[in-house]
Amino acid sequence: MQLESDRVAWHSSKVSKQSRQLSNGHGSCVLWFTGLSGSGKSTLAAELELALHELNCKSYVLDGDNLRLGLNRGLGFSQADRSENIRRIGETARLFVDAGFITLAAAITPYQADRELLRTRFGQDEFIEVYVRCAIEECERRDPKGLYRKARSGEIRQFTGISAPYEAPRHPELEINSEKVTVAESVSILLNYLRSRGCLPAEGKAGG
């Protein structure tokens, strides 16, 4: 039986990732924001994207909710579906990194094994795991979408932190406690980290 992989082959671009990075004036990588629902992942990714845009950087947010409305529509919240959801976001992020973008992926990503597999799909120093830490009590207090309330009442099943597990990262590149650090301070931390990694110029504006 012929496998699907036997019928397809990767077609390389005539424009290299390095050439795109040189043209952009900065490196490319993915910052993968993981944490409980309500921890502040999407907010932080959106504010960092704005800051990068103001520095003339090529960047884009891959938000877990947005992708479930399109590319990942039809996937549920079983462990298998969650893993497939993350795999698809990861492959999309890999294409953006190859295109020279600083890519910001915001998705709960509850399982350590999925995050470890993600890391193997990127080149050295291209995958930056950002653990947005927040106590579940605070996430429930915020509850911006009313999901915790529904999970507690049984309206939502397999909800991370309530009826499904969240495995906190063991060795993230960055850990940001959103209960103690403001969004503005967090963005500054992230920008400085990108500069320290050589993804952003040490001074001045990136890009043209």
C-alpha positions as a printed Julia matrix, in Angstrom:
208×3 Matrix{Float64}:
   0.0    0.0    0.0
   1.45   3.34  -1.05
   1.76   5.89   1.72
   0.62   9.46   1.16
   4.14  10.63   2.02
   5.47   8.63  -0.96
   3.5   10.84  -3.34
   4.62  14.26  -2.14
   7.94  16.06  -1.79
   9.03  19.31  -0.16
   9.62  22.09  -2.69
  12.25  24.55  -1.52
  11.91  28.25  -2.25
  14.5   30.09  -4.3
  14.47  32.73  -1.56
  16.15  31.44   1.6
  15.02  32.13   5.14
  18.33  33.89   5.73
  17.71  36.18   2.75
  14.27  37.06   4.07
  15.71  37.81   7.51
  18.4   40.02   5.98
  15.78  41.9    3.98
  13.61  42.33   7.09
  16.48  43.5    9.26
  15.75  40.97  12.0
  15.67  37.25  12.67
  12.66  34.98  12.71
  11.4   32.68  15.44
   8.24  31.61  17.22
   7.31  32.72  20.72
   4.92  30.07  21.96
   2.68  31.46  24.71
   1.32  28.66  26.89
  -0.83  28.92  30.01
  -4.31  28.49  31.38
  -7.34  30.12  29.79
  -7.5   33.67  31.12
  -3.81  33.83  32.02
  -3.2   36.61  29.48
  -1.58  34.8   26.55
  -3.6   36.44  23.77
  -3.41  39.88  25.36
   0.35  39.66  25.68
   0.81  38.32  22.14
  -1.33  41.13  20.7
   0.57  43.84  22.58
   3.93  42.37  21.58
   2.81  42.24  17.95
   1.93  45.95  18.13
   5.32  46.78  19.66
   7.1   44.79  16.95
   5.04  46.49  14.25
   6.1   49.87  15.62
   9.71  48.67  15.25
   8.96  47.85  11.59
   9.29  44.12  12.25
   7.49  41.44  10.29
   5.32  39.69  12.88
   2.01  37.88  13.16
  -0.14  36.39  15.92
  -1.46  32.85  15.56
  -4.22  32.78  18.13
  -5.6   29.41  19.16
  -9.22  30.58  19.17
  -8.92  32.2   15.74
  -7.44  29.07  14.22
 -10.2   26.89  15.68
 -12.65  29.06  13.74
 -10.93  28.24  10.44
  -7.92  26.01   9.86
  -8.65  23.83  12.89
 -12.43  23.96  12.72
 -13.99  20.61  13.55
 -11.42  19.58  16.14
 -12.77  18.92  19.61
 -11.11  19.0   23.0
 -10.13  15.38  23.55
  -6.42  14.84  24.15
  -6.02  13.58  20.57
  -7.82  16.59  19.09
  -5.9   19.01  21.29
  -2.64  17.46  20.1
  -3.71  17.73  16.47
  -4.77  21.34  17.04
  -1.32  22.16  18.39
   0.43  20.23  15.61
  -1.4   22.28  12.97
  -0.62  25.58  14.7
   2.99  24.49  14.97
   3.27  23.66  11.28
   1.69  27.01  10.4
   4.13  28.77  12.7
   7.02  26.94  11.05
   6.0   28.34   7.67
   5.8   31.85   9.09
   9.28  31.49  10.62
  10.59  30.28   7.26
   9.01  33.38   5.7
  11.07  35.55   8.06
   8.36  36.49  10.56
   8.58  36.8   14.32
   5.62  34.55  15.0
   3.54  34.75  18.16
   1.5   31.61  18.89
  -1.02  31.88  21.72
  -2.62  28.57  22.64
  -3.15  26.78  25.96
  -1.0   23.82  24.83
  -1.64  21.84  28.02
   0.55  18.8   27.4
   4.32  18.72  27.87
   4.73  16.06  25.16
   3.09  18.32  22.57
   5.36  21.24  23.49
   8.43  19.0   23.31
   7.37  17.77  19.87
   6.82  21.34  18.72
  10.37  22.24  19.66
  11.77  19.52  17.38
  10.05  21.08  14.37
  12.09  24.29  14.57
  15.73  25.11  14.11
  18.11  25.9   16.94
  17.03  28.99  18.91
  13.86  29.37  16.79
  11.39  28.05  19.38
  10.88  30.23  22.47
   8.48  28.81  25.05
   6.83  31.53  27.11
   4.93  30.29  30.13
   2.3   32.86  31.1
   1.86  31.85  34.7
  -1.33  32.68  36.56
  -3.05  30.9   39.44
  -6.26  29.2   38.41
  -8.12  31.19  41.09
  -7.11  34.42  39.37
  -7.96  33.02  35.93
 -11.41  32.14  37.26
 -11.81  35.6   38.74
 -11.0   37.17  35.38
 -12.95  34.58  33.34
 -13.16  36.9   30.28
 -15.22  34.41  28.26
 -17.28  32.96  31.09
 -15.75  29.55  30.42
 -14.74  28.67  33.97
 -18.27  29.29  35.18
 -19.63  26.98  32.49
 -16.98  24.37  33.25
 -17.82  24.42  36.97
 -21.51  23.98  36.17
 -20.85  21.09  33.8
 -21.84  22.93  30.63
 -18.3   22.55  29.26
 -16.44  19.27  29.53
 -12.71  18.6   29.22
 -11.86  22.12  30.29
  -8.2   22.69  31.08
  -7.54  23.24  34.77
 -10.98  21.99  35.82
 -11.79  18.67  34.17
  -8.69  18.3   32.0
  -5.03  18.65  33.05
  -2.54  21.42  32.46
   1.07  20.31  32.63
   3.16  23.37  33.49
   6.35  23.79  31.44
   9.46  22.33  33.02
  12.09  24.55  31.43
  10.52  27.43  29.47
  12.79  30.05  27.98
  10.7   32.68  29.76
   8.16  32.63  32.56
   5.93  35.65  33.04
   3.64  35.88  36.04
   0.7   37.9   34.78
  -0.52  38.47  38.34
   2.65  40.36  39.24
   3.95  41.83  35.99
   2.01  44.33  33.9
   1.45  43.83  30.18
   3.75  46.76  29.39
   6.49  45.32  31.59
   6.0   41.92  30.0
   6.37  43.33  26.49
   9.59  45.03  27.55
  10.89  41.73  28.95
  10.06  39.95  25.7
  11.66  42.59  23.49
  14.82  42.56  25.57
  14.9   38.78  25.37
  14.58  38.86  21.58
  17.45  41.34  21.45
  19.58  39.16  23.7
  18.95  36.21  21.38
  19.94  38.25  18.33
  16.45  38.08  16.81
  16.13  41.86  17.09
  18.86  44.49  16.65
  20.37  45.63  19.91
  19.46  49.24  19.22
  17.32  51.29  16.85
  14.56  50.11  14.59
  14.44  46.87  12.68
  13.39  46.57   9.09
  13.05  49.39   6.58
